[in-house]
Amino acid sequence: AILWRNPPENNARKQQTEREIFSLCEQYHMMEQLLGIKPGKGFMEVTRESVKSNEAINSLAKVTSSMMGLGQRPSCALHTVLEQEYGIKILYYPLAYGSAASLVHDDMGKAVVINSNEVPWRQNYDLAHELFHLILWKAFTLEEMQDKPFFSDIEKKADKFASMLLLPEEEIRREIKQIIENNKHLTYSDIVDIAIDFGVSAKALVYRLAFINLIKWEIADTLAQDEELAEVSRQKRAQKIEAHRSDRFISLAVRCLRKGFISRGKFADLLSIDRSEIDDYIENKGMMESEGKTVEVMAS
């Protein structure tokens, strides 16, 4: 099943998008099988008791970050760790609605679909939000998740988890303390610098500051709507926007082509490019189409 954030009212469009996403996941799974890639490690067992309160959600975020080795800036490592260690299929897809979706399939495993039209810091937040759903996939029944009030409550908890995971309280407090000790004041520029450093939006940061009692909620609400802060963010991020891509999907496709597991025509279909563009595409990615010389490896 696919769990959507903000699903469309148009059921035909939803069904079409789901077919396309399932097809991408099938192709992804096919390439993993061709290359002999085994499933990644599983998540820890989590029950609904793990998210019954803000304190419980914060504890879950801390444990998750520690177990996954996400470090002090979780957004920098989250994507890679989920793909490489946990085998999560992360796909960036131009969704016409919503911002993300998660999927669990008996054969294909787990996948997250992120809206490629979103800015990178929003994509980071959505990935952390969807991680919450994957971790708690078995904790709630399908019937419960189809109940709008129940689902709305779970969505709020997923947002809290994402904020707590990407903006660890100890690190945020350390950053703010350092700024205050050196400059006496926290400026709009400081807020945006910290948000960029942690890979989130300025809005997400100010609400996190309020949640951990570093600023008042009324101030956070005002800052979240402040056009001057938004303009500072736009200016500072103007040269930093580099959209995330489904890099592992691309890498698997190139490896399959290189080893002769798929044809050039199939490769072009997988990446939605023309066959005449294949050589330039691979070169621009800094990859090679040929295998090169072999290297003898000693038996372990």
N, C-alpha and C positions, 0 to 999 in steps of 0.2 A: 504494500500500500504506500501511497505518497501522502505525506502530511504537508499541507500547504499553509503558508502564511498569507492571509488575505486572498482567498481563492476567488476567482471571477464569478460573476453572476451568470455569465454566458457559459452554459454547460458544454456546448459544442466546442468552443475554444479551449476549455479546460481539458476535454478529452483529447483533442488534437495535440496540445502541448504535452500531455502525459504520454501519448504514443511516441512522440519525438524524443522525450527524455528516456523512456524505457529503451528505445532503440539505441541511444547513445550509451546507456549503461550496458546493454547487451554487447555492443561493439567493444567497449572498454573491457568487459569480462572476457570476451573472446581473445583479445590481445594478451591479457594476463595468462590465459590458459596456454596459448601458443608459446609464450616465453617461459612457461613453467613457474610462474610466480605464485607462491603459496599465500593463502589468506593471512592477514595481519593479526596481531594480538587482539583479544577481546577487551571490552570495557569491564570495569569492576561491577559486581552485582549491587544494584541500587534499588531501594524501595521508595514508595511515596513518602515514607517517614523522613527521608533525606531532604525533602523540600517542603516540610510542613510549616516552616517559619523562616524569617529572614536570616536568623542565626544558622539554621540548618543549611540553607542555600549557600551562605557564605562559607560554611565548613566544607560543603561539597565542592565549591569552586577552588578552595585552597588545596584540598586533597587531589582533585583532578589535575591542577597545575603542577603539583609536586610529583605525582605519579607519571605524568607525561613529560616531565622535565622541561617545562615551558620557560623557566627562568624569570627574570625581573621584568621583561618586556614580552609578555605572552603572545601578543599579536605577531611578533617577528618570527615565532617558531610554530605557531598553531597549525598553519596550512601544511607545512612540510611534515610535521610529526604525524598528523592525521593520515596523510597519504602514505608516507614511507613506513611508519611503524604499525599503524592500525589498519592499513589497507582501505581507507575510506576513499571512495571515488568522488572527487570534488570537480564539479563541472560548472563552468561559467557560461551561462546561456542567456540570450536576450529575451527575458520574460516580458511580456506585454502587460503584466499585472503582477502585483505582489513583489516581494524582494527575495524570497528564498523558499526552498522546500527540502524535505528530507525523505529518504526512502530506505526501506529495509526489505530485502528479497531473499528467499530461502537459498537460491542458487547464486545470485549475483552479489550478495552481501549488502553492505551499507553504502549509501551515496548521499551527497548533499549537492543541491543545485542552487547556485548563487546567481542573482541577476547581474549579467555583465554590463548592463546599462548604469549600474550604481557606481558611485565613487569608491575608491579603495577602502577608505576608513569605514564606510557604511558596510562594505562587503566583509571586513574583519568582524564587525559587530554581528552581522547576520550569521557568519560561520560559527561564532561562539554560541549564538542563540540556537542554531540547529544542532550543535554538539549536545546541548542540554536535552533536546528531544531524543537524540540517538542513545544517550546514556540511560534515559528513563523510558525507552521504547516499550519495555515489558511491564512497566509499573502501572500503566493505565490501559483500560480496555478500549477497543475501537468505539464501542457504544458511548463511553464516557467522553472520548475526544470529539465525537460528533454532536455532543450537547454544547450549544453555544456558550452559555454562562461558564460551564466547566472549562471549556477550551480557552475562553478569555482569561480565566484565572491562571491556567497553565502558561499561557503566553506571557503574562506579566511576570511570572516566576522565571521563565526562560530569559526575559530581558534583564531581570535582576542578576541572574547567574552570569550572563554575558558581561554585564558591567563589573561584577565582582571578579570575574576571571581576568578580564583585560586590564582592569585598573586595580591592582592589589593595594589594599589600604596602606600597608606599611611603606610601600614604595611611593605612593602618592603623598603621604604625610612627609616622607623624607625630602621629596622634591620641593614641596611647598615650604617646609622649614628652612631649607637651604636658601631659597629665594628671599624669604622674609629676613633671614639673618644678614644677607648680603645687601639687599636693596630696600628693606623696611616695608615695601609695598608689593602687592601682587597686581600686575598690569594685564591689560587685554593681550598684549604681546606674549606675556609669560604664560597665560592660559592656553593660547594657541600653540606655543612651543611645546608645552607639556602634552597637549592633545596629539600633536604630530608625533612626538617621541613615543607615545604609547599606541599609536595607530588607531585613534578613535576621533570622533568629532568633538568640537569644542562644547557642543550641547551635552553630549554624553558625559564629558568631564565635569562640567559645572553641576550637573545633577548628582554625580558621584561625590563631589566635594560636599554637597548638602547632605547626602546620605551618611557620610562619615563625620558630620557635624563640624566641618571646617568653614562653611558659610551657611547662612540662613536659607531656608527653602524659598522665601520670597525673593531673595537676591538671585537664586538660581533660576527661578521663573523669569525674572526680568532679564537676566543675561541670555537665557535661551532664546529670547525674542529680540535681543538687541542687534540692530542692523549694523552698528559700528563694529561690534565684535565679529559679526558675520563677514564684514568687509576685510577686517584684519586677517581673518582665516583665509579668505579667498586670495588675498595678496600673498600671504606666506606659503600657501599651497600651490600657487600657480605653476611653479617649476618642479613640483614634487608629484604630480599626478602620473602615476604609471599603473595602468589597469592590470589587475590580476588576470591570469589566463589559466586554462587547464593544461599546465605545463607537462604534467605526468602523462596525460592522455596523448599529447603530441610526442613526447619522448618514446612512449610505447609504440606508437605508430611508426616512428622512424626506425626503431630497433626491429620491428617486425618486417619492414620493407628491406632493411639491410640484410637480414638473415634469410630473405626469400620466402617468408611465411605468408606475405600478402603481395599482391601485384601493385604496380604503379597506379593502375586504375582504381583499385580498392583504396589505396593510400589517399588519392585525390578525393574520393568520395568521403572518407572518414574525416578529412579536414576541410571539406567544402571548398576545394580549390580546383583550378583547371590543371589537367595533366601537364600542360606546357609550363606551368609555374612551379612544378615539383622541385627541380634542381635549385632554382633561386630561393625557394622557400626554405629548403634544408640548409643551404649555405647561410642564409640570413639568420637562422636559428643557431648558427655556430656548431652544427652537427655534420656528420659524414654519412654518405649513402653506402660507402664500401666498408667492409669489415676490417681491412688491413691485415697485417701479418698475424700469425698465431703465436701464442706464448705457451710453453710447456709448464704445467703446474704440477708440483710434486704431490704425491698422495699424502693425505694427512694421517 
